[in-house]
Amino acid sequence: MASWLGTFPKHRILFSRLFAGGLLVVLALSRQPYLNERWEPVGHWTGFLLMMASMVGRLWSLLFLSGYKTRQVVEAGPFSVVRNPLYLFSFVGALGFVLVANHLGVALAVLGAFVAYYPFVVLSEEAGLRRQLGEAYEAYCRRVPRFWPRFSLYQRPEAWEVRLKGYDAAWRDALWFPVAFALLSLLKLWQGRP
């Protein structure tokens, strides 16, 4: 069982895509229950904004992280205010997905997945970074909150070297949010939803 659980952090992007694909199938096969039919257009466009903020936030985070994650403690940009900005922005995107989907089952599934899955992934990654980076990472953990940003800590360097090889993959991952929005919008049109 431990080896099975250890598979999740390594393949979290694949599992996230499969989960999202499963949610799209559920949405395609069911029309109800809406979270709130009356506020559908507001939720739709608020969700869109959250999904785009998630995409931009993830790309911003990966500017600082690409090529450095296991080599040194990254303490600049979004990593200066929160230890896990990628997961925070993923949560923002997932919330946007829920608002666009406007479906009770999807909302419960996404909330359940985040509560059950991401704490495990974060703790697993932090344990690995503690082993690899030692006291420097421990000091960073004492200063910077795990999930809720502390904006008073923000630091922006004059310059930052970006490792483009890793950053190219970030674009492919970030494009999931506009693609998901487009798929959800098309699905709603197909179902005759506003």
C-alpha positions as CSV (number, residue, x, y, z in Angstrom):
1,M,0.0,0.0,0.0
2,A,2.8,2.4,0.8
3,S,4.3,2.0,-2.7
4,W,0.9,2.7,-4.2
5,L,0.5,5.9,-2.2
6,G,4.0,6.9,-3.2
7,T,2.9,6.8,-6.8
8,F,0.6,9.8,-6.4
9,P,3.1,12.5,-5.8
10,K,5.3,11.4,-8.7
11,H,2.4,11.3,-11.1
12,R,0.2,14.0,-9.7
13,I,-0.2,15.8,-13.0
14,L,-1.4,12.6,-14.8
15,F,-3.8,11.9,-11.9
16,S,-5.1,15.4,-11.9
17,R,-5.8,15.2,-15.7
18,L,-7.5,11.9,-15.3
19,F,-9.6,13.3,-12.5
20,A,-10.6,16.4,-14.5
21,G,-11.4,14.2,-17.5
22,G,-13.6,12.0,-15.3
23,L,-15.4,15.1,-14.0
24,L,-16.0,16.3,-17.6
25,V,-17.5,12.8,-18.4
26,V,-19.8,13.2,-15.3
27,L,-20.9,16.6,-16.5
28,A,-21.5,15.3,-20.0
29,L,-23.8,12.6,-18.7
30,S,-25.7,14.6,-16.2
31,R,-27.4,18.0,-16.1
32,Q,-28.3,18.3,-12.5
33,P,-28.0,19.2,-9.7
34,Y,-26.9,22.8,-10.3
35,L,-25.3,24.6,-7.5
36,N,-27.3,27.7,-8.4
37,E,-29.0,28.1,-11.7
38,R,-29.9,31.7,-11.2
39,W,-26.3,32.9,-10.8
40,E,-25.0,30.7,-13.6
41,P,-23.6,33.6,-15.8
42,V,-21.9,35.2,-12.8
43,G,-20.4,31.9,-11.7
44,H,-19.3,31.1,-15.2
45,W,-17.3,34.3,-15.7
46,T,-16.0,34.4,-12.1
47,G,-14.8,30.9,-12.7
48,F,-13.2,31.9,-15.9
49,L,-11.3,34.7,-14.1
50,L,-10.1,32.3,-11.4
51,M,-9.0,29.8,-13.9
52,M,-7.0,32.4,-15.8
53,A,-5.5,33.7,-12.5
54,S,-4.5,30.2,-11.8
55,M,-2.8,29.8,-15.1
56,V,-0.9,33.1,-14.7
57,G,0.0,32.3,-11.1
58,R,1.3,28.9,-11.9
59,L,3.5,30.3,-14.8
60,W,4.7,33.1,-12.5
61,S,5.6,30.5,-9.8
62,L,7.4,28.3,-12.3
63,L,9.5,31.2,-13.6
64,F,11.2,31.0,-10.2
65,L,11.1,27.2,-9.7
66,S,12.2,25.8,-13.0
67,G,15.5,24.1,-12.7
68,Y,15.9,25.0,-9.0
69,K,13.4,22.9,-7.1
70,T,15.8,20.3,-5.6
71,R,19.0,22.2,-6.0
72,Q,18.4,25.2,-3.8
73,V,15.7,26.8,-1.6
74,V,13.7,29.2,-3.8
75,E,12.8,32.2,-1.6
76,A,11.9,34.8,-4.3
77,G,8.7,35.9,-6.0
78,P,5.6,33.9,-5.0
79,F,7.8,31.5,-2.9
80,S,8.7,34.4,-0.6
81,V,5.1,34.6,0.6
82,V,4.0,31.0,0.5
83,R,5.8,27.7,0.3
84,N,3.4,26.0,-2.1
85,P,2.2,28.7,-4.6
86,L,1.7,26.1,-7.3
87,Y,-0.8,24.2,-5.2
88,L,-2.4,27.4,-4.0
89,F,-2.9,28.5,-7.6
90,S,-4.1,25.0,-8.5
91,F,-6.7,25.4,-5.8
92,V,-7.8,28.7,-7.3
93,G,-8.1,27.1,-10.7
94,A,-10.1,24.2,-9.2
95,L,-12.4,26.6,-7.6
96,G,-12.9,28.3,-10.9
97,F,-13.6,24.9,-12.5
98,V,-16.3,24.3,-9.9
99,L,-17.9,27.7,-10.5
100,V,-17.9,27.2,-14.3
101,A,-19.2,23.6,-14.0
102,N,-22.0,24.7,-11.5
103,H,-22.6,21.2,-10.5
104,L,-23.0,19.9,-6.9
105,G,-21.3,16.5,-7.6
106,V,-18.3,18.2,-9.2
107,A,-18.0,20.7,-6.3
108,L,-18.0,17.8,-3.7
109,A,-15.6,15.7,-5.8
110,V,-13.1,18.6,-6.2
111,L,-13.3,19.6,-2.5
112,G,-12.9,16.0,-1.5
113,A,-9.9,15.5,-3.8
114,F,-8.1,18.6,-2.5
115,V,-8.7,17.7,1.2
116,A,-7.7,14.0,0.7
117,Y,-4.9,14.4,-1.8
118,Y,-3.0,17.6,-1.6
119,P,-2.0,17.6,2.1
120,F,-0.4,14.2,1.5
121,V,1.4,15.5,-1.6
122,V,2.6,18.6,0.2
123,L,3.9,16.7,3.2
124,S,5.6,14.1,0.9
125,E,7.4,16.9,-1.1
126,E,8.4,18.8,2.0
127,A,10.0,15.6,3.5
128,G,12.0,15.1,0.3
129,L,13.1,18.8,0.2
130,R,14.1,18.5,3.9
131,R,16.3,15.5,3.0
132,Q,17.9,17.2,0.0
133,L,18.3,20.8,1.2
134,G,18.7,20.3,4.9
135,E,18.8,23.3,7.3
136,A,18.3,25.9,4.6
137,Y,14.9,24.4,3.8
138,E,14.1,24.1,7.6
139,A,14.8,27.8,8.1
140,Y,12.6,28.6,5.1
141,C,9.8,26.5,6.5
142,R,10.0,28.4,9.8
143,R,9.7,31.7,8.0
144,V,7.2,31.1,5.2
145,P,3.7,29.7,5.7
146,R,2.8,26.5,3.9
147,F,-0.5,27.5,2.2
148,W,-1.9,30.9,3.3
149,P,0.2,33.7,1.8
150,R,1.9,36.3,4.0
151,F,2.3,39.2,1.6
152,S,4.5,41.2,4.0
153,L,7.3,38.7,3.2
154,Y,7.3,39.4,-0.5
155,Q,10.8,39.6,-2.1
156,R,11.5,40.3,-5.7
157,P,15.1,40.0,-6.9
158,E,16.6,42.4,-9.5
159,A,17.3,39.4,-11.8
160,W,16.5,35.7,-11.9
161,E,17.9,33.1,-14.3
162,V,15.1,31.0,-15.7
163,R,15.8,27.5,-16.9
164,L,13.8,27.4,-20.1
165,K,13.9,23.6,-20.5
166,G,11.7,23.2,-17.4
167,Y,9.7,26.3,-18.2
168,D,8.6,25.0,-21.6
169,A,6.7,22.1,-19.9
170,A,5.1,24.7,-17.6
171,W,3.3,26.2,-20.5
172,R,1.8,22.9,-21.5
173,D,0.6,22.3,-18.0
174,A,-0.8,25.8,-17.6
175,L,-2.8,25.6,-20.8
176,W,-5.0,23.0,-19.2
177,F,-7.0,25.9,-17.6
178,P,-8.2,27.7,-20.8
179,V,-8.7,24.3,-22.4
180,A,-10.9,23.1,-19.5
181,F,-12.9,26.4,-19.6
182,A,-13.5,26.0,-23.3
183,L,-14.6,22.3,-22.9
184,L,-16.9,23.2,-20.0
185,S,-18.4,26.1,-22.0
186,L,-18.9,23.9,-25.1
187,L,-20.5,21.2,-22.9
188,K,-22.9,23.7,-21.4
189,L,-23.9,25.0,-24.9
190,W,-24.4,21.3,-26.0
191,Q,-26.7,20.8,-23.0
192,G,-28.6,24.0,-23.6
193,R,-27.4,25.6,-20.3
194,P,-26.8,29.4,-20.1
